[in-house]
Amino acid sequence: MTTQPPADQAEHTEQTRDAYDRLAAVWSATTDDGPWNGLLERPALQALVPAPLDGATVLDAGCGAGAQAAWLLDQGADVIGVDLSPRMVEEAARRCGGRGRFMAADMSRPLPLEPQSLDGVTSSLALHYIEDWSVPLRSFAAALRPGGWAVISLDHPFAPPLASQRGTYFDTELASDSWQKGDVEVTQHFWRRPLSAAFGAFADAGFAVDRIAEPQPSAEALRQFPDELGSIVGVPNFIVYRLWLRD
């Protein structure tokens, strides 16, 4: 298990890819119906996706094992899923049973997408693995048709500081956290940045923020996971942005 912070984006990308390759086999079983992704973050993201999606072409950027892609497909979208982890891509393609198109891709580099080929983008807890957001956000903007949208979830900048953080809220800082999923434990490194940095990056790429969601556990989620979620009632954890491409 890698615990040392990466020296640069290339090393960070390699560490993140290796961690998610290890997690791929257990991700769906431990995450889809779990307290954090399945019952807290993903419902908030899906609630901000513009409807209807029939006939829309949507990029799922950081598709993981395919839960979000499967939901988009069920809503009638034509889905392109990309993920850094080849094994996650395999899991997503298997889950979606021949629907959608999936490929391994590094979002810290320009994505291989046709200009103005997308109606929308979803990205679930993925951009924080990239220090320089200008690359993925400009990839999204270039691939979106006029009036296109993006719905992006991230760790909330007002969430309680992690033990690894040394700076203040106003610093853009590489933090780390360790997770146990099934029998796989990983330490991941990701960037925390203030709201001003996030909004500035969106604006620089040509996006305007339309809505923000700050999810809290539902009554059903609290019933299922009182120990995990009870302590975060009233505490920010995730944030979801809906962006529109400016004319």
C-alpha positions as CSV (number, residue, x, y, z in Angstrom):
1,M,0.0,0.0,0.0
2,T,1.5,3.4,-1.1
3,T,1.4,6.0,1.7
4,Q,4.0,8.5,0.6
5,P,2.6,11.6,-1.2
6,P,3.5,11.7,-4.9
7,A,6.2,14.0,-6.2
8,D,4.3,15.2,-9.2
9,Q,1.1,14.6,-11.2
10,A,2.6,11.7,-13.2
11,E,3.4,9.8,-10.0
12,H,0.1,10.8,-8.5
13,T,-1.7,9.4,-11.6
14,E,0.2,6.1,-11.4
15,Q,-0.6,5.7,-7.7
16,T,-4.3,6.5,-8.2
17,R,-4.5,4.1,-11.1
18,D,-2.9,1.3,-9.1
19,A,-5.1,1.9,-6.1
20,Y,-8.3,1.8,-8.2
21,D,-7.1,-1.3,-10.2
22,R,-6.8,-3.0,-6.8
23,L,-10.3,-1.8,-5.7
24,A,-12.1,-2.6,-8.9
25,A,-13.1,-6.2,-8.0
26,V,-14.7,-5.1,-4.7
27,W,-15.9,-1.6,-5.6
28,S,-19.5,-2.3,-6.7
29,A,-20.2,-4.7,-3.8
30,T,-18.9,-2.3,-1.2
31,T,-19.8,1.1,-2.6
32,D,-23.0,1.0,-4.7
33,D,-25.4,0.7,-1.8
34,G,-23.0,2.0,0.8
35,P,-23.4,5.1,3.0
36,W,-21.1,7.5,1.2
37,N,-21.3,7.1,-2.5
38,G,-24.5,5.1,-2.8
39,L,-26.7,6.9,-0.4
40,L,-25.1,10.4,0.1
41,E,-23.2,11.6,-2.9
42,R,-24.7,9.8,-5.9
43,P,-28.4,10.8,-5.3
44,A,-27.4,14.4,-5.0
45,L,-25.4,14.3,-8.2
46,Q,-28.3,12.6,-10.1
47,A,-30.8,15.1,-8.8
48,L,-28.9,17.9,-10.6
49,V,-28.6,16.1,-14.0
50,P,-30.9,17.9,-16.4
51,A,-33.8,15.8,-17.7
52,P,-34.9,14.3,-19.9
53,L,-31.9,12.4,-21.2
54,D,-33.5,10.5,-24.0
55,G,-31.1,10.7,-27.0
56,A,-28.5,12.8,-25.1
57,T,-24.8,11.9,-25.4
58,V,-23.3,12.1,-21.9
59,L,-19.7,11.6,-20.8
60,D,-19.2,9.9,-17.4
61,A,-15.7,11.1,-16.5
62,G,-14.3,8.9,-13.8
63,C,-16.9,6.2,-14.4
64,G,-15.5,3.7,-11.9
65,A,-17.3,0.4,-11.9
66,G,-20.2,1.8,-13.9
67,A,-23.0,2.6,-11.4
68,Q,-23.5,6.2,-12.6
69,A,-23.1,5.1,-16.3
70,A,-25.8,2.4,-15.8
71,W,-28.2,5.0,-14.3
72,L,-27.6,7.4,-17.3
73,L,-28.2,4.6,-19.7
74,D,-31.4,3.7,-18.0
75,Q,-32.5,7.3,-18.4
76,G,-32.1,7.0,-22.2
77,A,-28.7,8.6,-22.6
78,D,-25.9,7.4,-25.0
79,V,-23.0,7.1,-22.5
80,I,-19.2,7.4,-23.0
81,G,-17.4,6.3,-19.8
82,V,-13.8,7.0,-19.1
83,D,-11.7,6.1,-16.1
84,L,-8.1,6.1,-15.2
85,S,-8.2,2.5,-14.1
86,P,-8.4,-0.1,-16.9
87,R,-9.8,-2.7,-14.4
88,M,-12.6,-0.2,-13.4
89,V,-13.3,0.2,-17.1
90,E,-13.7,-3.5,-17.5
91,E,-16.1,-3.6,-14.5
92,A,-18.1,-0.8,-16.0
93,A,-18.4,-2.4,-19.4
94,R,-19.4,-5.7,-17.8
95,R,-22.0,-4.0,-15.6
96,C,-23.6,-2.2,-18.5
97,G,-23.8,-5.4,-20.6
98,G,-22.8,-4.0,-24.0
99,R,-24.5,-0.7,-23.6
100,G,-22.4,2.4,-23.7
101,R,-18.8,2.9,-24.8
102,F,-15.9,2.7,-22.2
103,M,-12.2,3.4,-22.4
104,A,-9.3,4.0,-20.1
105,A,-8.2,7.7,-20.1
106,D,-6.1,10.0,-18.0
107,M,-8.1,13.3,-17.3
108,S,-4.9,15.1,-16.4
109,R,-4.3,15.0,-20.2
110,P,-6.7,16.2,-23.0
111,L,-9.4,13.6,-23.5
112,P,-9.8,11.9,-27.0
113,L,-13.3,13.3,-27.6
114,E,-14.8,14.8,-30.8
115,P,-15.5,18.5,-30.6
116,Q,-19.1,19.4,-29.8
117,S,-20.0,15.7,-29.6
118,L,-21.6,15.8,-26.1
119,D,-24.7,17.1,-24.5
120,G,-23.5,16.7,-20.9
121,V,-20.8,15.5,-18.5
122,T,-21.0,13.8,-15.1
123,S,-18.0,13.4,-12.9
124,S,-18.3,11.8,-9.5
125,L,-15.5,12.4,-7.0
126,A,-12.8,12.3,-9.7
127,L,-11.4,15.8,-10.4
128,H,-9.8,16.1,-7.0
129,Y,-7.1,13.7,-8.2
130,I,-5.9,16.4,-10.6
131,E,-4.0,19.4,-9.5
132,D,-4.5,21.5,-12.7
133,W,-8.2,21.5,-13.5
134,S,-7.8,23.5,-16.6
135,V,-7.0,20.3,-18.6
136,P,-10.1,18.3,-17.9
137,L,-12.4,21.2,-17.7
138,R,-11.3,22.5,-21.1
139,S,-11.6,18.9,-22.5
140,F,-15.2,19.0,-21.3
141,A,-15.9,22.4,-22.7
142,A,-14.4,21.6,-26.1
143,A,-16.5,18.4,-26.4
144,L,-19.8,19.9,-25.3
145,R,-22.3,21.3,-27.7
146,P,-23.5,24.9,-27.2
147,G,-25.6,25.0,-24.1
148,G,-24.1,21.8,-22.7
149,W,-23.9,21.0,-19.0
150,A,-21.6,19.3,-16.5
151,V,-22.5,18.0,-13.0
152,I,-19.4,17.5,-10.9
153,S,-19.2,16.2,-7.3
154,L,-16.2,16.7,-5.0
155,D,-15.3,16.7,-1.4
156,H,-16.7,19.7,0.3
157,P,-14.1,22.4,0.9
158,F,-15.7,23.1,4.3
159,A,-15.5,19.4,5.4
160,P,-13.6,18.8,8.6
161,P,-9.8,18.9,7.8
162,L,-8.1,15.5,7.4
163,A,-5.2,14.6,9.7
164,S,-2.8,14.9,6.8
165,Q,-3.7,18.6,6.1
166,R,-1.2,21.2,7.3
167,G,-2.5,24.4,5.5
168,T,-5.6,26.5,6.0
169,Y,-8.9,26.5,4.2
170,F,-7.5,29.0,1.6
171,D,-4.6,26.7,0.5
172,T,-4.9,24.3,-2.4
173,E,-3.3,21.3,-0.7
174,L,-2.6,17.6,-1.4
175,A,-4.3,15.6,1.4
176,S,-4.5,11.9,2.0
177,D,-6.9,9.4,3.4
178,S,-7.0,5.6,3.9
179,W,-10.0,3.5,2.9
180,Q,-11.0,-0.1,3.5
181,K,-13.2,-1.6,0.8
182,G,-13.9,-5.3,1.4
183,D,-10.5,-6.8,1.9
184,V,-8.6,-4.1,0.1
185,E,-7.1,-1.1,1.9
186,V,-5.6,1.9,0.0
187,T,-4.3,5.3,0.8
188,Q,-5.4,7.9,-1.7
189,H,-4.0,11.4,-2.2
190,F,-6.2,14.1,-3.5
191,W,-6.4,17.9,-3.8
192,R,-8.4,20.1,-1.5
193,R,-9.0,23.7,-2.7
194,P,-11.2,26.6,-1.5
195,L,-14.4,27.6,-3.3
196,S,-12.7,30.6,-4.9
197,A,-10.2,28.3,-6.7
198,A,-13.0,25.9,-7.8
199,F,-15.2,28.8,-9.1
200,G,-12.3,30.4,-10.8
201,A,-11.4,27.2,-12.6
202,F,-14.9,26.7,-13.8
203,A,-15.1,30.3,-15.1
204,D,-11.7,30.1,-16.8
205,A,-12.9,27.0,-18.8
206,G,-16.1,28.8,-19.9
207,F,-18.6,27.5,-17.4
208,A,-21.1,29.2,-15.2
209,V,-22.3,27.6,-12.0
210,D,-26.1,27.1,-12.0
211,R,-26.8,25.1,-8.9
212,I,-24.9,23.6,-5.9
213,A,-26.1,20.7,-3.7
214,E,-24.6,20.0,-0.3
215,P,-26.1,16.5,0.5
216,Q,-27.1,15.4,3.9
217,P,-28.2,11.9,4.9
218,S,-31.8,10.9,4.2
219,A,-33.9,9.3,7.0
220,E,-33.6,6.0,5.2
221,A,-29.8,6.3,4.9
222,L,-29.6,7.1,8.6
223,R,-31.7,4.1,9.4
224,Q,-29.4,1.8,7.4
225,F,-26.1,3.4,8.5
226,P,-26.6,5.2,11.8
227,D,-23.0,4.7,13.0
228,E,-21.4,5.9,9.7
229,L,-23.8,8.8,8.9
230,G,-25.1,9.9,12.2
231,S,-22.0,11.9,13.0
232,I,-22.2,14.0,9.8
233,V,-25.7,15.3,10.2
234,G,-25.2,19.1,10.0
235,V,-21.6,18.7,8.7
236,P,-20.6,19.3,5.1
237,N,-19.1,16.3,3.4
238,F,-19.6,16.4,-0.4
239,I,-20.5,19.3,-2.8
240,V,-22.1,18.9,-6.2
241,Y,-21.9,21.6,-8.9
242,R,-24.1,22.0,-11.9
243,L,-22.4,24.0,-14.6
244,W,-23.6,25.3,-18.0
245,L,-21.3,26.1,-20.9
246,R,-21.5,29.8,-21.5
247,D,-22.4,31.1,-25.0
